[in-house]
Amino acid sequence: MALSKVIRMCGLRQLRPLPSARPQALLASMAPTQDPRRFNTSQPDWQEKLATRSVQRNDWNRAVSEAEKIVGYPTSFLSLRWLLSDEIANVALHLRKLVGSNHPLLKTAKSLINNDKNQQAWGLIVLLVSKAAGHTGNIPNMEQDKSAGVLHSQRALAEVTEMMRTSHLVHQGMLNLQSFNNAGNDLSGDSDMIFGNKIALLGGDYLLANACQQVATLRNQDLNMLISSAFRDLAESNFIGERDEQNNPLPTKPGTGAKELATDVTSLDDMGFGDLEDNTQPMKVDGAVGNPEKEWSLRNVLGGGSLLGKSCQGALMLGGHPEALQKQGYLFGKHLSLAWQACIDLQPFLLPKLPLGAQFSLVSAPVLFHLEHDSALYEEIEKGRRSVDSIDYNMVYQEVVQGPGLEKTKILQRKHSIAAMKVLNELPASDARTALQNIIVAMQEL
């Protein structure tokens, strides 16, 4: 039983490769028609080629499995080196005490153990970008992992990326046991929940401390600044918009005239939202909250897109590439993360019906786009100001699936996929570039 979990956590799967022609076919089908800054959604050929491609769901597993082989071995820090360490063994032992307590940390741990596709393999992406771009000739041989085609420092950065992402997820598993109306009450009956909060806090801190130490050992001040700014963005993502007492995010109420002020989701003009000349500076949030696409982009760039983008940028920095190519690495990581998030947001709404008791993110793209279309739904959202559990998710689900939110989210995913593909097209042809293209293709039909 334990061995099977280790195998799943290490991603050891024997799967067939994806057909090599698919990435090129996807890129051709993604090419906009007529105006290069706008999708022509009325073209049935565009819809047919991109929206209904016959990509099997197991293509995702195949794409990831083949990509792991290209860079040497599974890149997750949840490797045998970590599983057999005393610290992780102690955390796992303490987690067993929470079984049956319904603490949210258990859900996070389950997702990590089962290699949930929602826990994105960002370390793998960083290594694939590193190998696809290569490195300059003045890198000493001692710093190169010649068998995998990447640098040892780039592999360390890939581990840092996953550690930071996981620490953020673990920290979010904490419960607010003393809300404003419950402050000062006796918590002696909540010993399991208090214990779960301690594990979430200390476990997340342990991962973050190791990530910071590993970045410091690379002895690159510019990289240190870049990754530190990514961590700042992760922290800032928890303070965007309104939240309930458990810090679950709530969408912003659409303002008057929201439809008239809305951006055109089919336009490619706003693809640079949040990009700065110096991306170590904080993002400007003015005018984003209340606009569905910009609010969604803001939340998800801060909540993860910045980390993946800056990790790809940092990998190219370590490879000795010029600053212009480093910025392209950032754009690739950011757009891939947003396309990935749009794909994840769609998943609950593709089911025939919402399972009993199931919930979904109230700040997902389909919900935000629907609120722009029908602001009356916000009356139901407001019931969750104290706790999102008070919201009738089934009613919100039924409203969203009947509105335009799903189609707009699919378009959102496609255009960020296009942006990521365009960056890849600037890199020389290689097995690593093909693996990244395969991942984007497989993502379209998850």
Buried (B, 14 or more C-beta within 10 A) or exposed (E): EEEEEBEBBBBEBEBEBBEEEBBBEBBEBBEBEEEEEBBEBEEEEBBEBBBEBEBEEEBBBBBBBBBBBBBBBBBBBBBEEBBEEEEBEEBEEBBEEBEEBEBBBBEBBEBBBEBEBEBBBBBBBBBBBBBBBBBEEEBEEEEBBEEBBBBBBBBBBBBBBBBBBBBBBBBBBBBEBEEEEEEEEEEEEBEBBBBBBEBBBEBBEBBBEBBBEBBEEBEBEEBBBBBBBBBBBBEBBBEBBBBBBBEBBBBBBBEEEBEEEBBEBBBBEBBEBBBEEEBBEEBEBEEBBBBBBBBBBBBBBBBBBBBBBBBBBBBBBBBEBEEEBBBBBBBBBBBBBBBBBBBBBBEBBEEEEBEEEEBBBBBBBBBBBBBBBBBEBBEBBEEBBEEBEEBEBBEBBEBBBEBBBBBBBBBBBBBBBBBBBBBBEEBEEBBBBBBBBBBBBBBBBB
